[in-house]
Every structure is written in structure tokens, then in C-alpha cells.
């Protein structure tokens, strides 16, 4: 009997980018409705149990209040501190308790925290944030169907998923943290609202994926060379400062860095990154942002290195999973059912 984990982030889509750009706000009631549709999809393919992370908005608990739901809902025995640490602990506990598939609602940051907690849980990641590349805009019912098929062992995980890439960030040779999509270096020296929204504060970016149809730092990289989830390695680019913009060899690209914000960005240099290749950053005082959020600072005496490896969780392709399930007749019911 399959066990599905559920992590819904009530803070996703509510950061400063709603003030400085045209980012949409996903209200709690819409998240509740999405979670309910996921659970109905899970139930329809035989999932009996869901293990959820408790959250301050009670998203999953409210979603379960539906007469059509008979699925058994359990909550992790853990306190909620309204921080990304909740997601880290929840993912780790779910792995310990034998979750077969994890469904997340949030952005790149939410999913990064889940992967910090456990790197090998199969995931269906539903986007509810702004500048997201890792999670997909997918209808909740369909996400539940795909996750349920995998959790119940009806689909071969290797056929419907792709192992994700991870960016390891080292400080003085020691692993400090990870990112799923981007590591950005900022000239600013404070965490503040965490979310990166002013491109003029950045000077270097590392990507695991550079998707042409994305919004954010990944879209800038895609103007230089597209890098998908399936492609090996990543991409690094440097953003020119005012004194470098007129230098020969620079390149100016147009890219959507936030909803409704499409500036010209001057690139002073860029390169592809090979799998397992550690690139050292010139020593300087800076703030390190992981998947769009400022995380920690380094000073000019510390050596920062970044490496792309394919060591992340398998990400389930919902469209592919449903296509294979249909071709195998998994939605065909026996007479009388």
C-alpha cells in the first residue's frame, strides 16, 4: 500500500516580488483547493494514506474537509516554526517513515528545502510561486494521479522520471549548502527580504538549468545557451558592472527576470559547466543566494566554489506518467467497478 507525502508551503507566492514586479499572489484558498484535488487524484488510483507536514495555515487539514475524501490523513509529529527548516525536517521524517512519493506545493525554494531534507524521494513538484523552474504548473488532480500511480507501484519510476541536478556550494573546501536551479552572487551584504529581485545587485550566476521559457535568472542563461533538465552539466555567466558594459566582448540580452519585468542585461562572460566540475569564484565580499533567496555571506578571505552534479531526487513527469499509464491500460476498470 503506497504512502504519499504532502508538503504545502503557505508562504509561497507571498514575497516582495508582488510589490516590485507583477508576480501573482496564490491565496491560501487556492492552495487548499489544489491540495484537495491532489488528494482526490491519489484516492482514485488506490492510495489509502497521506502523510503531511503541519503548517501555520492548515492547508492540508482544510483540504481534507471534503465529503468525497475517504483517504487516511496523518500529520508528522513536529512543531511548525514557519521557516524553511520545517520543510527540511518534514522531508527527512517522511523518508524515515517510508514515503513512496512526495508531492510539494511551492517554488524553487520550497523544493530546495525538501531536497536538503532528503535527496532520493521521488517528487511531483507543483508550482505555486513566481520565478520557478524546478516545479511545474500542473493541475492538482493530474499530479495526484501520477504520484499515486508511482506510489502504488503501478508505474516504473525509471520510465516516468528524470534524476534532477544539484548545485553544491563549497566554502573553503567544505560543503556549505545546495541549490536546485541557481546560485547567484550579490554585491549586497545582507539577507533582508531574502528574495532576489534587483538584477543590478548581482555579478555572477551559476545554473543547473537555463530554460528559454522560464522567468528569472534561468531565462538570462538561456539567451546564451539552453540547458534542460536532461542535459548534462550547467552554465555560468557574469553580469557586467557599469564600468564593464562598454568593453568589447560583452553581450546584451533581453530576458524576463520577474513577471512583467524584461530588462536588457549585459553579460561580460559566460561558459558551460561540466558535471562534477568545481568552479572557483574570485575572492570578494558577497552574499550567496540559493534558488532566488539570499542565504549566507562570504568574505574576501574565503574561497567559494560551485559544482553541478546529477545527484538529486527523481522528478516525475506528470504528462509522461499519464501517457504511459494510459498506454498500459492502467485506467481500464474491470466490469462491475
N, C-alpha and C positions, 0 to 999 in steps of 0.2 A: 504494500500500500504506500503510495507516494506521499511525501511530506513537502509542502511548498512554503518557503519563507517569504515574508512580505515586509519590505521597508518603505514607508511613505514619509517623505520629508516635508513637514508643514512649512518650513522656511523657504523652500524652493520657489523661485519666481517672485520674490519679495524684496530683493536687494536694491541698492542705489541706482541700478541701471533703469529702473522705472522712472527715475527723476531726470537723469542725464541723457536718456535715449527714449525710444518709443517701445521699449520692451513691454510685453503684455503681462498682466497680473493674472495668475491662475488662482482663483479663490478656493478656500477650503471646501466649499460645497462641490466644486467641480472635481477636486481630488477625491472626495468621498465617493462621488458618482463613478469615477474611473476605477477606484478600488473595488466597488461593488460589482462592476461589470467584469473585472478580472476574476473575482470570486465566482461569479455565475458561470464564466467560461471554464474555470477549473472544475467546478462541480459537474458540469455537463459531460466531461470526459472521465469522470470517475474519481477525482481527487476527494478524499474524505477529510483531510486535516490541513489547516493552515496555521503556521507559527509566525506571529507578527511582533514587530518592535513596538513597544508602547511609545506614544508621542504626546506632546502637550496639547494638540488639537483633537486627539482621539479619532483620527481619520479612519483607521481600520475598524475600530469599535462601532463608529457611526455607520460605516458602510455595511456592517454585518446585520444591521437592523432592517431586515427585509423579509417578508413572509415567504419569498421564493427561495431563500437560502436555508439549507439544512447542513451545510458544511460545518465541521467542528473547528472553532476558532480558539487558539490558545495564544497567550502572550508570554513573552520572555520575562523571567523574574529578574528585572533590572530597573534601577532608578532612571529617570529621564532628567538630564541636565541641560536640555535644549542646546546642544553643541554637536559638532561633527563626531565627537567621541562617542555619542550614543550609537551612531551608525557603525562605527568601528567595533564597538563591543557587541552590538547585535549580530553583525555578520559572523564574528568569531564564535559566539554562542550557538548560532544556527548551525554552523559547520560541526560543532561538537555534538549537537543533538540530532545529526543525521539528515539535515535538509537536503532534498534531492535537486531542487531548483529554487533560485532566488528571483523574485520579482521586485524591482525597485521603481519608485516614482520620485524623480528629482532631476538634477542636472549633472554635469560632469563632476562637480564637487561631491555630490551625494554618492555617486558611483565610485569615485576615488576612495572615499572613506570606507565604503563597503569592501573594496579590494584590499585596503590596508588591513582590514579585519580578517579576510580570508581570500587567498588568491586563486582557489580552484573550484569555487562553487559555480555551476552553470547559471547564467544570468539571462533574464529578459528585462531589459532596461527601457522604461517608458519615460520619455522626456516631458518634464513639466517646468523647465527653467527657460533660460534665454539663449545664451551662446553655446548651444550644446552640440557635440559631435558624437560622444560615446552613446548616449541613449537615443532612441528613435521615437519619432512621432507615430505612435501606433495606437489603434483603437483598443480599449481595455479588454473587451470580450475576446478579440483575436489573440491578444497577448496571453490571456488566461488559457485559451485552447492550446496554444503552442507550449506554454510552460507545463500544463497538465499532461500533455502527451509525453513530454520528456520525463517528467517526474514519475509517471506511471510505467515507464519503460516501454512504451508503445512505439517510440521513435529512437533510432540510434543517434546518440548525441553527436558523434563524429560526422554524421551526414548532414546535420542541420545547424551546425555551429562553426564558428571560427575562433581560434585562440586569439586573445587580444594582446596588444603590445603594451609594454610598461616602460616608463622613463625612470630610471634610477638616478637619484641625485646624491652625489657624494660630497662631503666636506672633509678636506684633509685625509682622503682615502677611506673614510667611514661612511656607510650608507646612512643618509640623514632622512630621506623621505622619498616618495614616489609620486608620479603623475601618470594619468592615462592618456592625455592628449597633448598638453602643452606645459612647458616650463618657461616662464617669462622673467627676465631680469629688469628690475626697475631702478631708476636713479633715486627714487624716494627712499626714505629710511624708516618708514613707519607702516604699521599694518592698517590702521584707521578702519574704514568700512570694509576692508578686505577685497571687495570686488575690483578687478582691473577694468577701468573704463576710459582712461585718458591715454591714448597711444603715444602722446608726446613724452610720457614719463618712462617709456621702455627703450632699451637699447639692444637687447638680444633676446631671441626666442628660439626654443627647440620644440619640435613637433614629432609625434608618432604618426599623425595623420594630417595631410593637407588636402582638404576636401573642397573642390570648386563650388559646391552648392551648400556650403556651410556659412555661418556667421561667426565672426570673431577672429582670433589670431590664426586659426587654421586656414581661413579664407585668404589671408595675405600670402601664406606659404604656397597655397595652390596656384597663385598667379606666377610663381617661379617654377614649380614642378608639382604635379598632383601626386599625392601619396595616399593610397587607400588602406583600409584595414588588412586587406590581403597582401599588399606589397611589403617586401622586407625593408627593414631599416626605417629611417625617418628623415627629417630635414631641419637644418639650422639656418636662420637668417639674422642679419644685423640691421637695425634701423638707424639711418643716418641722423646725426645731430645737425643743428643749424650750420655748423662750420664745415660739415662734410657734404651737404646737399649739392654744392656746385662742383664737386670733384668728379673727374672723369671716371667712368666705370660704375657710377651709381645708376640705379634703375627706379623709376617711379611707377607704381601700380595703383589701381583703383580697387578697393576692397571694402565690403561691408563689415565693419568691426563691431557693430551693435545694431539692433533693429532701427532702421531709418537713418543710420549714420554711415556714409560711404565716402571716406576721405581719400585723398591721394597720399600714399605712403612711400617715402624714399628709402630704398634698400641699398645699403652700401656694399654688402657682400652676402653670399649665401652658398650652401653646399648640401649635398645629400649626406646622410649619416648611415653607415653600415651597421648591421646587427652586431651588438657586443662591442662596438667601438666607443671608447670613452673620450669625449672631447673636453679639454680643459678650457676654462674661461679665464681671461686676463684678470689678474687680481685687482679688485677695487671694492669700495664700499657699495653695497647694493642690497635690495630687497628681492627675495625669491618668491615668485608667485607660482602656485601649482594649480593647474586646471582653472585658471581665471581668478584665483583668490590669493592674495598676499599671505605667505605662510611664515617665513623667517628671514632674518637678515644675516649677511656675512660681511666681514671687514676685509681690508686690503691685505691682511696678513694670512688670510685663509684661502686655500685652494679649492675652488668649486669645479666639479666635473659632472658631466651628464652622459648617460648611456641609454640606448634603446635596446630592449630585448623582448622577445616574444615569450613572456612568462606570466601572462595574465589569465584571467578566467575565460572559459569558453562562452562566447556571446551567441545566443540563439537568434537565428534569422527567422523572424516570425513568418514572413511570406514564404520562405523556402520550406519551413516546417509544415505549414498548412498545405502547401502544394504536394509534398511527399506523402503526408497523411492521406490526402485525397486520392493520390495515385495508388496507394496501398489498400484502399478501401476501408480505412480506419473509421470513417464516419458512417459506414453502412451498418444499419441495425438489423438484427435478426427478426424474423416475423414475430409479431406479438409484442415487441418492445416499443 
